[in-house]
Amino acid sequence: MAGVLLVVGLGLYFFLQSRKSRANEELAHALRVFYGPTKLEGSIFEEGMAFADDKAKYTQAEKEFSAVAGKYSWLREGRLARYYLGLTKNQLGKTEEAIRELRALEQKQDAHVSGLARFAVAEIYAQNGRLAEAEYVGGGEYTIAD
């Protein structure tokens, strides 16, 4: 019986490690898209990584972050993908969608990602002239200085 439990435990451990590894790879690719160049021909970046403009780049990044966030929502990599999805939506001018994505992350138990999300929401509010809201985001924990 103990041997069966050990085998099941090891199997589960290795399964989770392989999923985490795959999540890291997919998140890394989406980040390369997000931070990738535009208007480069014959670039040194991997194939399919040169975009005509920022809109094309962020549209692709939105698709990739959405896929990672959906497949790995239970891992930190999935939550980070959702954070970047919010940033990407903001870059595409989808401000309210971005705020909704980021606000949802504030409620998660991952303090690191939650803090990033609160700060990003405050920054979006400040960029859009909503300074009173920016100062109060996260129960007043984060403020934007003048």
FIKOLZA-1660 file (N, C-alpha, C; in steps of 0.1 Angstrom, whole numbers, plus 5000, padded with zeros to 4 digits):
% residues 146
   i   px   py   pz ch aa at
   1 5008 4988 5000  A  M  N
   1 5000 5000 5000  A  M CA
   1 5009 5013 5000  A  M  C
   2 5019 5012 5008  A  A  N
   2 5028 5024 5009  A  A CA
   2 5035 5026 4996  A  A  C
   3 5039 5015 4989  A  G  N
   3 5045 5016 4976  A  G CA
   3 5036 5022 4966  A  G  C
   4 5024 5019 4966  A  V  N
   4 5014 5024 4956  A  V CA
   4 5013 5039 4959  A  V  C
   5 5011 5043 4971  A  L  N
   5 5010 5058 4975  A  L CA
   5 5023 5065 4970  A  L  C
   6 5034 5059 4972  A  L  N
   6 5047 5065 4968  A  L CA
   6 5047 5067 4953  A  L  C
   7 5043 5057 4945  A  V  N
   7 5043 5058 4931  A  V CA
   7 5033 5069 4926  A  V  C
   8 5021 5069 4932  A  V  N
   8 5011 5079 4929  A  V CA
   8 5016 5093 4932  A  V  C
   9 5022 5094 4944  A  G  N
   9 5028 5107 4948  A  G CA
   9 5039 5112 4938  A  G  C
  10 5048 5103 4935  A  L  N
  10 5059 5107 4926  A  L CA
  10 5053 5110 4912  A  L  C
  11 5043 5103 4907  A  G  N
  11 5037 5105 4895  A  G CA
  11 5031 5119 4894  A  G  C
  12 5023 5122 4905  A  L  N
  12 5017 5135 4906  A  L CA
  12 5028 5146 4906  A  L  C
  13 5038 5144 4914  A  Y  N
  13 5049 5154 4915  A  Y CA
  13 5055 5157 4901  A  Y  C
  14 5058 5147 4894  A  F  N
  14 5064 5148 4881  A  F CA
  14 5055 5154 4871  A  F  C
  15 5042 5151 4872  A  F  N
  15 5032 5157 4863  A  F CA
  15 5031 5172 4866  A  F  C
  16 5030 5176 4878  A  L  N
  16 5030 5190 4881  A  L CA
  16 5042 5198 4877  A  L  C
  17 5054 5191 4879  A  Q  N
  17 5066 5198 4874  A  Q CA
  17 5066 5200 4859  A  Q  C
  18 5061 5190 4852  A  S  N
  18 5061 5191 4837  A  S CA
  18 5051 5202 4833  A  S  C
  19 5040 5203 4840  A  R  N
  19 5030 5214 4836  A  R CA
  19 5036 5227 4840  A  R  C
  20 5043 5229 4851  A  K  N
  20 5049 5241 4855  A  K CA
  20 5060 5245 4845  A  K  C
  21 5067 5235 4840  A  S  N
  21 5078 5238 4830  A  S CA
  21 5072 5243 4817  A  S  C
  22 5061 5236 4813  A  R  N
  22 5054 5240 4800  A  R CA
  22 5048 5254 4802  A  R  C
  23 5042 5257 4813  A  A  N
  23 5036 5270 4816  A  A CA
  23 5047 5281 4815  A  A  C
  24 5059 5278 4821  A  N  N
  24 5070 5288 4820  A  N CA
  24 5074 5290 4806  A  N  C
  25 5075 5280 4798  A  E  N
  25 5079 5281 4783  A  E CA
  25 5069 5290 4776  A  E  C
  26 5056 5287 4778  A  E  N
  26 5046 5294 4771  A  E CA
  26 5045 5309 4775  A  E  C
  27 5047 5311 4788  A  L  N
  27 5047 5325 4794  A  L CA
  27 5059 5332 4788  A  L  C
  28 5070 5326 4788  A  A  N
  28 5083 5332 4782  A  A CA
  28 5081 5336 4768  A  A  C
  29 5074 5328 4760  A  H  N
  29 5072 5331 4746  A  H CA
  29 5062 5343 4745  A  H  C
  30 5052 5343 4753  A  A  N
  30 5042 5355 4753  A  A CA
  30 5049 5368 4757  A  A  C
  31 5059 5367 4767  A  L  N
  31 5066 5379 4771  A  L CA
  31 5075 5384 4760  A  L  C
  32 5081 5374 4752  A  R  N
  32 5090 5378 4741  A  R CA
  32 5082 5386 4730  A  R  C
  33 5069 5382 4729  A  V  N
  33 5060 5389 4719  A  V CA
  33 5057 5403 4725  A  V  C
  34 5053 5403 4738  A  F  N
  34 5050 5416 4744  A  F CA
  34 5061 5426 4743  A  F  C
  35 5073 5422 4746  A  Y  N
  35 5085 5431 4746  A  Y CA
  35 5092 5431 4733  A  Y  C
  36 5087 5424 4723  A  G  N
  36 5094 5422 4710  A  G CA
  36 5094 5435 4702  A  G  C
  37 5103 5435 4692  A  P  N
  37 5104 5447 4683  A  P CA
  37 5093 5448 4673  A  P  C
  38 5092 5459 4667  A  T  N
  38 5083 5461 4656  A  T CA
  38 5091 5466 4644  A  T  C
  39 5086 5464 4632  A  K  N
  39 5092 5469 4620  A  K CA
  39 5106 5465 4618  A  K  C
  40 5110 5453 4622  A  L  N
  40 5123 5448 4619  A  L CA
  40 5123 5436 4609  A  L  C
  41 5129 5438 4598  A  E  N
  41 5130 5427 4588  A  E CA
  41 5144 5420 4590  A  E  C
  42 5144 5407 4589  A  G  N
  42 5156 5400 4590  A  G CA
  42 5161 5401 4605  A  G  C
  43 5152 5402 4614  A  S  N
  43 5156 5404 4628  A  S CA
  43 5163 5392 4633  A  S  C
  44 5170 5393 4644  A  I  N
  44 5177 5382 4651  A  I CA
  44 5168 5374 4660  A  I  C
  45 5155 5379 4661  A  F  N
  45 5145 5372 4669  A  F CA
  45 5140 5360 4662  A  F  C
  46 5133 5352 4670  A  E  N
  46 5128 5340 4664  A  E CA
  46 5117 5343 4653  A  E  C
  47 5115 5333 4644  A  E  N
  47 5106 5335 4633  A  E CA
  47 5092 5339 4639  A  E  C
  48 5085 5348 4632  A  G  N
  48 5072 5353 4636  A  G CA
  48 5072 5363 4647  A  G  C
  49 5084 5368 4651  A  M  N
  49 5085 5378 4662  A  M CA
  49 5087 5392 4657  A  M  C
  50 5087 5395 4644  A  A  N
  50 5088 5409 4640  A  A CA
  50 5074 5413 4636  A  A  C
  51 5069 5424 4641  A  F  N
  51 5056 5428 4639  A  F CA
  51 5056 5441 4632  A  F  C
  52 5046 5443 4623  A  A  N
  52 5045 5456 4615  A  A CA
  52 5043 5468 4624  A  A  C
  53 5035 5467 4635  A  D  N
  53 5033 5478 4644  A  D CA
  53 5030 5473 4658  A  D  C
  54 5028 5482 4667  A  D  N
  54 5025 5479 4681  A  D CA
  54 5012 5472 4682  A  D  C
  55 5002 5476 4674  A  K  N
  55 4989 5470 4675  A  K CA
  55 4990 5455 4672  A  K  C
  56 4997 5452 4661  A  A  N
  56 4998 5437 4657  A  A CA
  56 5005 5430 4668  A  A  C
  57 5016 5436 4674  A  K  N
  57 5023 5429 4684  A  K CA
  57 5015 5426 4697  A  K  C
  58 5007 5437 4701  A  Y  N
  58 4999 5435 4713  A  Y CA
  58 4987 5426 4711  A  Y  C
  59 4982 5426 4698  A  T  N
  59 4971 5417 4695  A  T CA
  59 4976 5403 4697  A  T  C
  60 4988 5400 4691  A  Q  N
  60 4993 5386 4693  A  Q CA
  60 4996 5383 4707  A  Q  C
  61 5002 5393 4715  A  A  N
  61 5005 5390 4729  A  A CA
  61 4992 5388 4737  A  A  C
  62 4981 5395 4733  A  E  N
  62 4968 5393 4740  A  E CA
  62 4964 5378 4738  A  E  C
  63 4965 5373 4726  A  K  N
  63 4961 5359 4724  A  K CA
  63 4969 5350 4732  A  K  C
  64 4982 5352 4732  A  E  N
  64 4991 5343 4739  A  E CA
  64 4989 5343 4754  A  E  C
  65 4988 5355 4760  A  F  N
  65 4986 5356 4774  A  F CA
  65 4973 5350 4778  A  F  C
  66 4963 5352 4770  A  S  N
  66 4950 5347 4773  A  S CA
  66 4950 5331 4773  A  S  C
  67 4957 5326 4764  A  A  N
  67 4959 5311 4763  A  A CA
  67 4966 5306 4775  A  A  C
  68 4977 5312 4779  A  V  N
  68 4984 5308 4791  A  V CA
  68 4976 5309 4804  A  V  C
  69 4969 5321 4805  A  A  N
  69 4961 5323 4817  A  A CA
  69 4950 5313 4818  A  A  C
  70 4944 5309 4807  A  G  N
  70 4933 5299 4807  A  G CA
  70 4938 5285 4810  A  G  C
  71 4949 5281 4804  A  K  N
  71 4954 5268 4807  A  K CA
  71 4961 5266 4820  A  K  C
  72 4967 5276 4826  A  Y  N
  72 4975 5275 4838  A  Y CA
  72 4970 5284 4849  A  Y  C
  73 4957 5287 4850  A  S  N
  73 4952 5296 4860  A  S CA
  73 4955 5292 4874  A  S  C
  74 4957 5279 4877  A  W  N
  74 4960 5274 4890  A  W CA
  74 4975 5276 4894  A  W  C
  75 4983 5280 4884  A  L  N
  75 4998 5282 4887  A  L CA
  75 5001 5297 4887  A  L  C
  76 5012 5301 4893  A  R  N
  76 5016 5315 4893  A  R CA
  76 5018 5320 4879  A  R  C
  77 5023 5311 4871  A  E  N
  77 5026 5315 4857  A  E CA
  77 5013 5319 4850  A  E  C
  78 5002 5312 4853  A  G  N
  78 4989 5316 4848  A  G CA
  78 4984 5330 4853  A  G  C
  79 4987 5332 4866  A  R  N
  79 4983 5345 4871  A  R CA
  79 4992 5356 4866  A  R  C
  80 5004 5353 4864  A  L  N
  80 5013 5363 4857  A  L CA
  80 5009 5366 4843  A  L  C
  81 5004 5356 4836  A  A  N
  81 4999 5358 4822  A  A CA
  81 4987 5367 4823  A  A  C
  82 4978 5365 4833  A  R  N
  82 4966 5373 4834  A  R CA
  82 4970 5387 4837  A  R  C
  83 4980 5389 4845  A  Y  N
  83 4985 5403 4848  A  Y CA
  83 4990 5410 4835  A  Y  C
  84 4998 5402 4827  A  Y  N
  84 5003 5408 4814  A  Y CA
  84 4991 5409 4804  A  Y  C
  85 4981 5401 4805  A  L  N
  85 4969 5403 4797  A  L CA
  85 4963 5416 4800  A  L  C
  86 4962 5420 4812  A  G  N
  86 4957 5433 4816  A  G CA
  86 4965 5444 4811  A  G  C
  87 4978 5443 4812  A  L  N
  87 4987 5453 4806  A  L CA
  87 4986 5454 4791  A  L  C
  88 4984 5443 4785  A  T  N
  88 4983 5442 4770  A  T CA
  88 4970 5449 4766  A  T  C
  89 4959 5446 4773  A  K  N
  89 4946 5452 4770  A  K CA
  89 4947 5467 4771  A  K  C
  90 4954 5472 4781  A  N  N
  90 4956 5486 4783  A  N CA
  90 4964 5492 4771  A  N  C
  91 4974 5485 4766  A  Q  N
  91 4982 5490 4755  A  Q CA
  91 4973 5490 4742  A  Q  C
  92 4963 5482 4741  A  L  N
  92 4954 5481 4730  A  L CA
  92 4943 5491 4731  A  L  C
  93 4942 5499 4742  A  G  N
  93 4932 5509 4744  A  G CA
  93 4919 5503 4750  A  G  C
  94 4920 5491 4755  A  K  N
  94 4908 5484 4761  A  K CA
  94 4909 5487 4776  A  K  C
  95 4909 5499 4780  A  T  N
  95 4911 5503 4794  A  T CA
  95 4902 5496 4804  A  T  C
  96 4889 5496 4802  A  E  N
  96 4880 5490 4812  A  E CA
  96 4882 5475 4813  A  E  C
  97 4885 5468 4802  A  E  N
  97 4888 5454 4802  A  E CA
  97 4901 5451 4810  A  E  C
  98 4911 5460 4808  A  A  N
  98 4923 5459 4815  A  A CA
  98 4921 5460 4830  A  A  C
  99 4914 5470 4834  A  I  N
  99 4911 5472 4848  A  I CA
  99 4904 5460 4854  A  I  C
 100 4894 5454 4847  A  R  N
 100 4887 5443 4852  A  R CA
 100 4896 5431 4853  A  R  C
 101 4905 5428 4844  A  E  N
 101 4915 5417 4845  A  E CA
 101 4923 5419 4857  A  E  C
 102 4929 5431 4859  A  L  N
 102 4938 5434 4870  A  L CA
 102 4931 5434 4883  A  L  C
 103 4919 5439 4884  A  R  N
 103 4911 5439 4896  A  R CA
 103 4908 5425 4901  A  R  C
 104 4905 5416 4891  A  A  N
 104 4903 5402 4895  A  A CA
 104 4915 5396 4902  A  A  C
 105 4927 5400 4897  A  L  N
 105 4939 5394 4903  A  L CA
 105 4941 5399 4917  A  L  C
 106 4936 5411 4920  A  E  N
 106 4938 5417 4934  A  E CA
 106 4932 5408 4944  A  E  C
 107 4922 5400 4940  A  Q  N
 107 4914 5391 4950  A  Q CA
 107 4921 5378 4952  A  Q  C
 108 4931 5375 4944  A  K  N
 108 4938 5362 4945  A  K CA
 108 4947 5361 4957  A  K  C
 109 4951 5349 4962  A  Q  N
 109 4959 5348 4974  A  Q CA
 109 4974 5349 4971  A  Q  C
 110 4978 5352 4959  A  D  N
 110 4992 5354 4955  A  D CA
 110 4995 5369 4957  A  D  C
 111 5002 5371 4968  A  A  N
 111 5005 5385 4972  A  A CA
 111 5014 5392 4962  A  A  C
 112 5023 5385 4956  A  H  N
 112 5032 5392 4946  A  H CA
 112 5024 5396 4934  A  H  C
 113 5016 5388 4928  A  V  N
 113 5008 5391 4916  A  V CA
 113 4997 5402 4920  A  V  C
 114 4991 5400 4931  A  S  N
 114 4981 5409 4936  A  S CA
 114 4987 5423 4937  A  S  C
 115 4999 5424 4943  A  G  N
 115 5005 5438 4944  A  G CA
 115 5008 5444 4931  A  G  C
 116 5013 5436 4922  A  L  N
 116 5016 5441 4908  A  L CA
 116 5003 5446 4902  A  L  C
 117 4992 5438 4903  A  A  N
 117 4980 5442 4897  A  A CA
 117 4974 5455 4903  A  A  C
 118 4975 5457 4916  A  R  N
 118 4971 5469 4923  A  R CA
 118 4978 5481 4918  A  R  C
 119 4991 5479 4917  A  F  N
 119 5000 5490 4912  A  F CA
 119 4996 5494 4897  A  F  C
 120 4994 5483 4889  A  A  N
 120 4990 5486 4875  A  A CA
 120 4977 5493 4874  A  A  C
 121 4967 5489 4882  A  V  N
 121 4954 5496 4881  A  V CA
 121 4956 5511 4885  A  V  C
 122 4964 5513 4896  A  A  N
 122 4966 5527 4900  A  A CA
 122 4973 5535 4888  A  A  C
 123 4982 5529 4882  A  E  N
 123 4989 5535 4871  A  E CA
 123 4980 5538 4859  A  E  C
 124 4971 5529 4856  A  I  N
 124 4961 5531 4845  A  I CA
 124 4952 5543 4849  A  I  C
 125 4947 5543 4861  A  Y  N
 125 4938 5554 4866  A  Y CA
 125 4946 5567 4865  A  Y  C
 126 4958 5567 4869  A  A  N
 126 4966 5580 4868  A  A CA
 126 4968 5584 4854  A  A  C
 127 4971 5575 4845  A  Q  N
 127 4973 5578 4831  A  Q CA
 127 4960 5584 4825  A  Q  C
 128 4949 5580 4830  A  N  N
 128 4936 5585 4825  A  N CA
 128 4930 5596 4833  A  N  C
 129 4938 5603 4841  A  G  N
 129 4933 5614 4848  A  G CA
 129 4924 5611 4860  A  G  C
 130 4924 5599 4864  A  R  N
 130 4915 5595 4875  A  R CA
 130 4924 5594 4888  A  R  C
 131 4929 5605 4892  A  L  N
 131 4939 5605 4903  A  L CA
 131 4934 5602 4916  A  L  C
 132 4921 5606 4919  A  A  N
 132 4916 5602 4932  A  A CA
 132 4914 5587 4933  A  A  C
 133 4910 5581 4922  A  E  N
 133 4909 5566 4922  A  E CA
 133 4923 5559 4923  A  E  C
 134 4933 5565 4916  A  A  N
 134 4946 5560 4917  A  A CA
 134 4952 5560 4931  A  A  C
 135 4949 5570 4938  A  E  N
 135 4954 5572 4951  A  E CA
 135 4948 5562 4961  A  E  C
 136 4936 5557 4958  A  Y  N
 136 4929 5549 4967  A  Y CA
 136 4929 5534 4964  A  Y  C
 137 4935 5530 4952  A  V  N
 137 4935 5516 4948  A  V CA
 137 4942 5508 4959  A  V  C
 138 4936 5496 4961  A  G  N
 138 4941 5487 4971  A  G CA
 138 4939 5491 4985  A  G  C
 139 4928 5499 4987  A  G  N
 139 4926 5503 5001  A  G CA
 139 4936 5514 5006  A  G  C
 140 4941 5521 4997  A  G  N
 140 4951 5531 5000  A  G CA
 140 4965 5526 5002  A  G  C
 141 4967 5513 4999  A  E  N
 141 4981 5508 5001  A  E CA
 141 4991 5513 4991  A  E  C
 142 4986 5517 4979  A  Y  N
 142 4995 5522 4968  A  Y CA
 142 4990 5536 4965  A  Y  C
 143 4998 5545 4963  A  T  N
 143 4994 5558 4958  A  T CA
 143 5004 5563 4947  A  T  C
 144 4998 5571 4939  A  I  N
 144 5006 5577 4928  A  I CA
 144 5010 5591 4933  A  I  C
 145 5023 5594 4934  A  A  N
 145 5027 5607 4938  A  A CA
 145 5026 5617 4927  A  A  C
 146 5023 5630 4930  A  D  N
 146 5023 5640 4919  A  D CA
 146 5036 5643 4914  A  D  C
% end
